[in-house]
Amino acid sequence: MPATPNALAAAHRARTIATIARTRAAIPAPVPNADGRTALTDIATLLDDAATVLETDEPGTWDGIVITNALPFDASVVLHAADGIAAANPAIGFPPRFTQYVTAPVLGNEVELPLSLLPGGPVLIAREGDLFARLLAIHGHLRLIPPARDTTALLEGAFTLHWKHAHLAASEATMTDRPANRPAVPAAVEIATPGTTMALSRAHDSYGPTVMYGLTSRRLPCHVSDEGVTHTAVRMVSHLGATIATCDDDRHRNAAAVAARELYDSLG
């Protein structure tokens, strides 16, 4: 029994992405690191292996009906390995679960956006938002396209956007690491705990834009979480009324002052 149209569509996607990987590996400029080029070549080989399985594996049947939504085991194994390589090499510009593009025609799964970089500043936020909007549009077209249709151009467009997102991640890391670009910690004046929002507003008028005060309840978590461990907040930092709960760790209190200011700025 020949492969189903869904499986053939998945095989086509696998070979298309393999070509994208080899092309990217062959150009030193985009991926100058030898480990990155090796990772791309290994991914391409695994995708070709998955495509061969998808093209040749005989589909199963149930009560005489051909099963079209089951991925061959051998294909799932090599695709999982390819995802692992991508996750370990973010600089190559492949998202950690990029094989969702391959499996979608068979499994009907959605293709996830990469995790947000949580970029600082309106310019970088807008750049990431634009990339995500364009990716969502491509994902919509891929979801609706019939199995027999050629998806090469859509996949090339998607992986170009993923590549740009990886560049944005590198840019964001560089910008954040420069001392001149690290947000200054606004001075937080210690005040008595205000009883009302009006009292807090008067405190800002009297003491400046950033104030800090003790909490009457300790049931709030600190805004900083270390590897899943939540600290109990005992203070609140407020920048012009935008408040962030924090514990008494000096680093957390300083970070809360920056976070409160950024929260206030984000509210317009």
RODO-2510 file (C-alpha; in nm, 4 decimals, decimal comma):
residues 268
     n   res          X          Y          Z
     1     m     0,0000     0,0000     0,0000
     2     p     0,1522     0,3394    -0,0939
     3     a     0,2176     0,6139     0,1564
     4     t    -0,0772     0,8390     0,2355
     5     p    -0,0937     1,1978     0,1023
     6     n    -0,0464     1,3191     0,4603
     7     a     0,2734     1,1187     0,4998
     8     l     0,4037     1,2372     0,1635
     9     a     0,3304     1,5974     0,2624
    10     a     0,5274     1,5460     0,5836
    11     a     0,8138     1,3898     0,3868
    12     h     0,8203     1,6888     0,1534
    13     r     0,8396     1,9235     0,4518
    14     a     1,1231     1,7198     0,6027
    15     r     1,3271     1,7338     0,2810
    16     t     1,2570     2,1056     0,2382
    17     i     1,3807     2,1849     0,5896
    18     a     1,6823     1,9562     0,5322
    19     t     1,7707     2,1699     0,2300
    20     i     1,7317     2,4855     0,4403
    21     a     1,9667     2,3375     0,7013
    22     r     2,2322     2,2383     0,4453
    23     t     2,2138     2,5757     0,2737
    24     r     2,2591     2,7545     0,6052
    25     a     2,5492     2,5259     0,6996
    26     a     2,7248     2,5895     0,3670
    27     i     2,7407     2,9674     0,4139
    28     p     3,0004     3,0609     0,6786
    29     a     2,8584     3,4102     0,7380
    30     p     2,5232     3,3173     0,8963
    31     v     2,6653     3,0341     1,1102
    32     p     3,0390     3,0976     1,1551
    33     n     3,0699     2,8453     1,4366
    34     a     3,1856     2,4995     1,3229
    35     d     2,9689     2,3291     1,5853
    36     g     2,6649     2,5123     1,4480
    37     r     2,7382     2,4011     1,0928
    38     t     2,7833     2,0430     1,2128
    39     a     2,4522     2,0608     1,3982
    40     l     2,2752     2,1794     1,0824
    41     t     2,4300     1,9004     0,8760
    42     d     2,3287     1,6404     1,1344
    43     i     1,9736     1,7789     1,1396
    44     a     1,9568     1,7587     0,7592
    45     t     2,0645     1,3942     0,7627
    46     l     1,8039     1,3059     1,0249
    47     l     1,5315     1,4847     0,8278
    48     d     1,6227     1,2935     0,5123
    49     d     1,6018     0,9695     0,7121
    50     a     1,2584     1,0688     0,8430
    51     a     1,1420     1,1579     0,4919
    52     t     1,2500     0,8173     0,3590
    53     v     1,0519     0,6412     0,6313
    54     l     0,7458     0,8564     0,5647
    55     e     0,7653     0,7849     0,1910
    56     t     0,8105     0,4095     0,2227
    57     d     0,6342     0,3011     0,5426
    58     e     0,3155     0,1116     0,4698
    59     p     0,0205     0,2747     0,6507
    60     g    -0,1859     0,0684     0,8880
    61     t    -0,5572     0,0031     0,8586
    62     w    -0,8472    -0,0235     1,1012
    63     d    -1,1559    -0,2148     0,9855
    64     g    -1,0424    -0,1631     0,6288
    65     i    -0,9901     0,2121     0,6723
    66     v    -0,6404     0,3462     0,6085
    67     i    -0,4916     0,5231     0,9126
    68     t    -0,3641     0,8653     0,8062
    69     n    -0,2863     1,0271     1,1427
    70     a    -0,0154     0,7983     1,2803
    71     l     0,3548     0,8777     1,2569
    72     p     0,5858     0,5794     1,1894
    73     f     0,7925     0,4983     1,4971
    74     d     1,1274     0,5229     1,3164
    75     a     1,0354     0,8670     1,1843
    76     s     0,9319     0,9908     1,5290
    77     v     1,2646     0,8749     1,6767
    78     v     1,4829     1,0636     1,4276
    79     l     1,2615     1,3727     1,4421
    80     h     1,2931     1,3774     1,8203
    81     a     1,6720     1,3555     1,7808
    82     a     1,6665     1,6484     1,5367
    83     d     1,4686     1,8579     1,7847
    84     g     1,7260     1,7781     2,0509
    85     i     2,0096     1,9057     1,8329
    86     a     1,8202     2,2270     1,7565
    87     a     1,7472     2,2861     2,1252
    88     a     2,1164     2,2415     2,2098
    89     n     2,2276     2,4859     1,9387
    90     p     1,9996     2,7936     1,9505
    91     a     2,2441     2,9999     1,7425
    92     i     2,1570     2,8014     1,4266
    93     g     1,8159     2,9674     1,4209
    94     f     1,6008     2,6515     1,4365
    95     p     1,3356     2,6569     1,7124
    96     p     1,3650     2,3770     1,9723
    97     r     1,0564     2,1924     1,8388
    98     f     1,0910     2,2754     1,4719
    99     t     0,9793     1,9259     1,3611
   100     q     0,6238     2,0301     1,4441
   101     y     0,6328     2,1688     1,0889
   102     v     0,7003     1,8147     0,9636
   103     t     0,4481     1,6269     1,1746
   104     a     0,1569     1,8687     1,1272
   105     p     0,0187     1,7075     0,8046
   106     v     0,0055     1,3683     0,9805
   107     l    -0,0741     1,4523     1,3433
   108     g    -0,2655     1,7755     1,2873
   109     n    -0,0605     1,9479     1,5575
   110     e    -0,0180     2,3221     1,5888
   111     v     0,3233     2,4780     1,5305
   112     e     0,4287     2,6745     1,8372
   113     l     0,5952     3,0128     1,8317
   114     p     0,9407     3,0296     1,9894
   115     l     0,9531     3,1544     2,3461
   116     s     0,9504     3,5308     2,3742
   117     l     1,2825     3,6959     2,4464
   118     l     1,0989     3,9360     2,6797
   119     p     1,2951     4,2153     2,5139
   120     g     1,3568     4,5433     2,6887
   121     g     1,2341     4,8627     2,5305
   122     p     0,9587     4,9386     2,2814
   123     v     1,1768     4,9021     1,9683
   124     l     1,2841     4,5444     2,0395
   125     i     0,9361     4,4543     2,1628
   126     a     0,7933     4,5797     1,8331
   127     r     1,0535     4,3866     1,6317
   128     e     0,9722     4,0599     1,8075
   129     g     0,5992     4,1268     1,7779
   130     d     0,6370     4,1772     1,4033
   131     l     0,8280     3,8487     1,3680
   132     f     0,5643     3,6625     1,5680
   133     a     0,2783     3,8137     1,3666
   134     r     0,4416     3,7089     1,0391
   135     l     0,5099     3,3585     1,1719
   136     l     0,1481     3,3223     1,2825
   137     a     0,0331     3,4188     0,9329
   138     i     0,2575     3,1511     0,7771
   139     h     0,1391     2,8943     1,0308
   140     g    -0,2195     2,9750     0,9347
   141     h    -0,1472     2,9156     0,5662
   142     l     0,0333     2,5893     0,6429
   143     r    -0,2576     2,4705     0,8564
   144     l    -0,5098     2,5261     0,5754
   145     i    -0,3054     2,4101     0,2777
   146     p    -0,4067     2,0738     0,1197
   147     p    -0,1518     1,7891     0,1565
   148     a    -0,0748     1,7819    -0,2160
   149     r     0,0265     2,1494    -0,2285
   150     d     0,3932     2,2536    -0,2360
   151     t     0,4867     2,4152     0,0969
   152     t     0,8471     2,5025     0,0079
   153     a     0,8043     2,8807    -0,0075
   154     l     0,6071     2,8936     0,3182
   155     l     0,8648     2,6858     0,5036
   156     e     1,1517     2,8945     0,3698
   157     g     0,9694     3,2056     0,4873
   158     a     0,9081     3,0585     0,8325
   159     f     1,2697     2,9551     0,8842
   160     t     1,3928     3,2940     0,7654
   161     l     1,1803     3,4485     1,0405
   162     h     1,3144     3,2007     1,2976
   163     w     1,6645     3,2966     1,1862
   164     k     1,5840     3,6647     1,2385
   165     h     1,4477     3,5824     1,5845
   166     a     1,7775     3,4122     1,6710
   167     h     1,9613     3,7265     1,5570
   168     l     1,7290     3,9350     1,7727
   169     a     1,8103     3,7098     2,0695
   170     a     2,1831     3,7660     2,0144
   171     s     2,1262     4,1397     1,9783
   172     e     1,9167     4,1555     2,2935
   173     a     2,1815     3,9627     2,4917
   174     t     2,4530     4,1976     2,3716
   175     m     2,2538     4,5119     2,4423
   176     t     2,1552     4,3945     2,7896
   177     d     2,5143     4,3057     2,8783
   178     r     2,6545     4,6487     2,7963
   179     p     2,6886     4,8499     3,1184
   180     a     2,5524     5,1620     2,9497
   181     n     2,2368     4,9750     2,8556
   182     r     2,1653     4,8220     3,1933
   183     p     1,8752     5,0087     3,3520
   184     a     1,9817     5,2223     3,6442
   185     v     1,8225     5,1361     3,9753
   186     p     1,6003     5,4251     4,0852
   187     a     1,6407     5,5252     4,4472
   188     a     1,3634     5,3723     4,6579
   189     v     1,2825     5,5807     4,9640
   190     e     1,1608     5,3812     5,2644
   191     i     0,8176     5,4995     5,3844
   192     a     0,5533     5,3828     5,6285
   193     t     0,3065     5,1385     5,4790
   194     p     0,0332     5,3471     5,3121
   195     g    -0,3213     5,2542     5,3994
   196     t    -0,4794     5,3639     5,0727
   197     t    -0,3847     5,4383     4,7142
   198     m    -0,4341     5,8070     4,7925
   199     a    -0,1813     5,7801     5,0758
   200     l     0,0621     5,6124     4,8351
   201     s     0,0083     5,8911     4,5840
   202     r     0,0804     6,1534     4,8508
   203     a     0,3981     5,9630     4,9446
   204     h     0,5162     5,9811     4,5838
   205     d     0,4465     6,3542     4,5828
   206     s     0,6500     6,3945     4,9006
   207     y     0,9389     6,1480     4,8524
   208     g     0,9810     6,1046     4,4772
   209     p     0,8868     5,8578     4,2030
   210     t     1,0144     5,5393     4,3737
   211     v     0,9248     5,4361     4,7278
   212     m     0,9365     5,1146     4,9285
   213     y     0,7280     4,9989     5,2216
   214     g     0,6636     4,6920     5,4342
   215     l     0,3713     4,4590     5,3700
   216     t     0,1140     4,3908     5,6379
   217     s     0,0590     4,0449     5,4826
   218     r     0,3356     3,8030     5,3802
   219     r     0,1248     3,5929     5,1485
   220     l     0,2635     3,7522     4,8306
   221     p     0,5518     3,5873     4,6416
   222     c     0,8609     3,7880     4,5555
   223     h     0,8731     3,8891     4,1898
   224     v     1,2037     3,6992     4,1542
   225     s     1,1955     3,3193     4,1454
   226     d     1,5197     3,1181     4,1534
   227     e     1,4827     2,7908     3,9612
   228     g     1,1224     2,7545     4,0654
   229     v     1,1828     2,8482     4,4310
   230     t     0,9537     3,1342     4,5306
   231     h     1,0599     3,3740     4,8061
   232     t     0,8122     3,5336     5,0439
   233     a     0,7680     3,9035     4,9752
   234     v     0,7852     4,1314     5,2792
   235     r     0,8061     4,4636     5,0940
   236     m     0,6502     4,6465     4,8069
   237     v     0,8431     4,8753     4,5718
   238     s     0,6336     5,1386     4,3945
   239     h     0,7341     5,3612     4,1047
   240     l     0,4665     5,6293     4,0592
   241     g     0,2079     5,3776     4,1772
   242     a     0,3183     5,0711     3,9729
   243     t     0,3992     4,8174     4,2457
   244     i     0,6244     4,5100     4,2562
   245     a     0,6403     4,2727     4,5526
   246     t     0,9869     4,1756     4,6759
   247     c     1,1636     3,9940     4,9569
   248     d     1,4441     4,1517     5,1609
   249     d     1,7258     4,0271     4,9370
   250     d     1,9095     4,3439     4,8266
   251     r     1,9426     4,2177     4,4678
   252     h     1,5706     4,1453     4,4507
   253     r     1,4836     4,4844     4,5979
   254     n     1,7024     4,6609     4,3409
   255     a     1,5505     4,4512     4,0617
   256     a     1,2032     4,5335     4,1919
   257     a     1,2795     4,9060     4,1633
   258     v     1,3733     4,8585     3,7960
   259     a     1,0757     4,6298     3,7321
   260     a     0,8325     4,8768     3,8894
   261     r     0,9646     5,1550     3,6683
   262     e     0,9413     4,9371     3,3573
   263     l     0,5883     4,8333     3,4531
   264     y     0,4897     5,1973     3,4886
   265     d     0,6454     5,2810     3,1503
   266     s     0,4671     4,9892     2,9845
   267     l     0,1323     5,1189     3,1059
   268     g     0,1858     5,4362     2,9049
***
